[in-house]
Amino acid sequence: MKDVDASALIERLDALLAFAQATWGQTLQLPDWSASTAFRYRRRGGRAHLEPVHQVAAIRLDDLREIDEQKAKILGNTTRFVRGLPANNVLLTGARGTGKSSLIKACLNALADQGLRLIEMDKTDLVDLPDVVAGVADRPERFIVYCDDLSFEDGEPAYKALKSILDGSIAATSANVLIYATSNRRHLLPEYMRENLSYTHTEDGEVHPGEGVEEKISLSERFGLWLSFYPFSKDEYWAAAQEWLQAMGLSSEQAAQARPAALVWALERGSRSGRVAYQFACEHVGAMRLNAGSQS
């Protein structure tokens, strides 16, 4: 009886071990790299894989207005990267809707024919970032690992994983991978008034931030290139709206007639940005064409 029980127990342990290996022991499943220029990191049932994006956003650099300085810097950095020259990880921070994410997608479209590829990862998946970096290390392409709307709360494990990959691991980061992240927070972690109490001042006026503040600054500093984005002025917003209206097929005269409506649209939303300009253009052009069709 004991032998039977021991045999059954061994079978159950073998089944449990097989399940654990299938669930947690899988290596990253790599995709057909010819299927797309952009990929998403996904984990389902404990199995991680890179999923091709079959309809990549068709945004172009010329579509993005009023951010010429940021555009020139990120394009220069990314061009050096795809050519095998020294380049930096990039942190894009600032006002919402001003083109941070669109700029990264536009760089992909501009340089995909030179071997640039993009891997999108959610913040919660960054704990697996070392596996992604290792998985593409031997590929001839150049990969941007892209994380949108990046910010952390204290103690999140993904924070330390990203920090290690950027500049803290004993293993060298693969030469064909850079990290591009967007965030509304420049320091990526919440900051509290009480942390100001940890600052010290020497007699000659030198300021020393406390350990808590240093920790919050340290991750941002690992991004070599910082790009800041600011809310649009009225003229900048209108220039972006005109660009989108004409891109959607309106003549310059038709677009000019939409200025009052565009300004009201932004006022109702309490925001002026490239995103708001695009949303207005969709509404305005769509309504014009619907009305024209109903009258014909």
N, C-alpha and C positions, 0 to 999 in steps of 0.2 A: 504493500500500500504506500509506504514511504517512497519507494522507487518511482511509483506512478506519479505521486505528488511532485517529486523532484523533477521528473521529466516534463510535467505540465508547466512547472514554474520556469524551467529553462526555455521552453517554447514561448511563454509569455514575455520573458525578458528579451529573447531574440526579436520578437515582434515589436516590442517597445523600442529597442535599439534601432531597428530598421525604420520605424516611424520617425524617431528623433533625427536620424541621418537624412531622411527624405525631407524633413521639415526645416531643420536648422543647419544641416551639413552641406547644403548645396552650394556649389560655387556659382558665381554670377553667370547667368546664361546670356551669351553675347548674340547680337542680332546679325542679320544679313546686312552688312554695311553698305551695300549698293541700293538698299531699299529706300533710303532717304538721306537727307543731310542733317536731320534733327532727330533726336531720340529722347524718350522719357524713361526715367528709372521707375520701375514698378515692382512691388512685392505682393504676391498673391499666394495664399496658402503656405507662407513661409519661404517661397521660392522667389528669388530676385532675378529680374531680367531687364534688358534694355529694349524698349518697344519703339519701333520706327514711327515717326510722325508722317503720315501720308499726305497731309495737306498743310504744308509749312506756310506760315503767314507771309504774304507777298509784299510786306512793307519794304520800301526802298529808302536809301539815305536821302535822296532828293525830295521824298515826301515829308521829311521832318524839317520844320522851319523854326527859326528863332533860337536854335541851340547849336549854332555853327561852331563855337569854341569847343563845346563838349564833343561834338561830332568829329572834329579834326583830331582831337586827342585820342579818342577811343579807336578811330580808324587807323591812326598812325601806330598805336600800340598793337592792334590786332594784325596789321600788315606785317610788322616786324616779327610777330609770333609765327605767322604762317610761313615766313621765309627763313625761319630758324635762327633769328636774331634775338638778342635779349629783349624781354618784354615783361610787363608786370601784371599781377592779379589786379582786378579793377573793382572798386566799390562805387556805385552810383547812388547818391543820396539826395533827398530834397522833396520838393512839393509833389503831391500826387498828380498824375495825369500829364506830366511835362515831358514825357518821352523817354524815360529811363529804360523800360523794358523794350520799347519799340526800337531804340537805338541798337541794342544788342542783336535783335532779330534782323535789323537792316544790315548790320555788319556781316552776319551769317550769309545773307543773300548776296552781298557784294563780293564775298571772298570764298564762297563755297566751291567755285571752280578751281581755286588754288589749294584745295584740300582742307578747308575749314569745316568742322563739324560741331554740333552743339548737343549737349546732354543736359536735359532739364531735370533737376532734383528738388523735391520738396524739402523743407527745412527738417522735418522729422526723420528723413532718410539719410541725412548727412552723417549719421553714425556709420553708414556703409560706404562713405566716400573713399576710404583707402582701398576697398575692393574694386570700385569703379576705376580708380586711377591705375591699379595693378592690371585690370582687365584690358585696358587700352594701351598699355605701355609699349607694346611691340607693334602697334599699328603705324602705318606711314602717315595717316592723317593727323591733323592738329585739332585738339578738342578743347572747347570751352565748356566747362561745367557751370551751368547757369542756375542760380537760385533767386527766385523773385520774392520780393517783400520779406527780406530776411531780418529777423530780430529774435532775440532770445530772452527768456526769463532766467533768473538765477538758478544754477544747478542743472540746466538741461545738458544731457550727454552729447547732443549734436554740437554744442558750442566747443567742447574740448576737441572733438574729432576734426572740426574745421580748422581750429587754431593749430592743431598738430600738423595737418596737411600743408597749411600755408607757410609755416616757418619753424615748426618746433619738433618735428620727428627726426629720429636718428637716421631714417631712410630718406634719401634724396627724392624730392618730388619729380615725377616724370617730366622730361623736357617737352613732351607733346601735350601737356595739360595746363590750362590756366583756369582760375576761378573768377567768374564775373557774377557779382551779386548786386541787387537793388534793395534799397531800404529807405524808410522814412526817418530812421534814426542813424545819425552819423556814428555813434559809438555802439550800436547794435544791442545794447543792454539797457534796461531802465535805470535812470539816475534819480537819486533821492536827495532832498535837501540836507538830511543828516550827514551825508557823505562829505559835505563841505567842512564838517568839524574835524575831519582827519587831515586836513591840510596843515602844514607847519611852515613857519617863516623864520629864516635866519636873520641875524642882525643886519646883514647887508641887503636884505630885501628879497633874497632868493626864495622861491616858492617850491615846496615839495609836496606833491599829492600823496594821499594815503594809499594803502595797499588796495583797498576796495576800488578806488578810482583808477589806479594803475591797471588793475585787472580788466576793467571795462574799456579802457583805451587801447589795451594791448592787442585785441583782436583786430580792430580797425587799422591799426598801424601795420599789420601784416599785409594789408592790401597796398601795393606800391603806388597805385594811381587812384586818387580820389577825384570824382567828378560831382560837382554840386549843381543842382537844378533849382530854379527859383520860379515863383508864380509869375505868370505872364502879365505884362502891362496891357492896357486896352488895345494899343496899336499892335503889339505882338500877337495878341489873341486874334485880332481881326485879320492879320496877315496869314495866320495859320488857317483860319476859317475860309478865306479866299482860296488858298491853295487846295483845300479839300473840295470846295465847291466846283472849282475848275477841273480837278482830277475826276470828279464824278460827271463831267460832261457839260457844265454850264459855261457859257461864254463869259468873258471878262465883264461885259455890260450887265448880264444877268446876275453875276456874282456881286457886283457893286451894289445892285439894288437890294441885296439881302442884308446889308450892313445893319440897319436898325433892328431887324429881327434877330440877328446874331448877337447883338449887344443885350437885347432883352433876354435872350436865352441864357446867356452867361449870368446876368443879374439874378434870374430866377433860381439858378443853381448855386449862387454865392461863390462862384469859382471861375477863373479864366485860365485855361490850359489847352494844350494840344488835344487832349482827350475830349474836352467839352466842345472844342471847335469841330472835331470829327463827328461827334454826336449831333451837333447842330446841322452839319452838312447832310448827314443821313436823313434827318427829319425833313429838312427843307427840300432837298432834291427829290426825296421819295414822295412828299406831298405834291410837289409841282407835277411830277410825272403821273401820279394817280389822277389828279384833277384834269390834266391834259387828255388822259385816256378816257375819262368819263364824259368829256365834252365832245369827243370825236365820234 
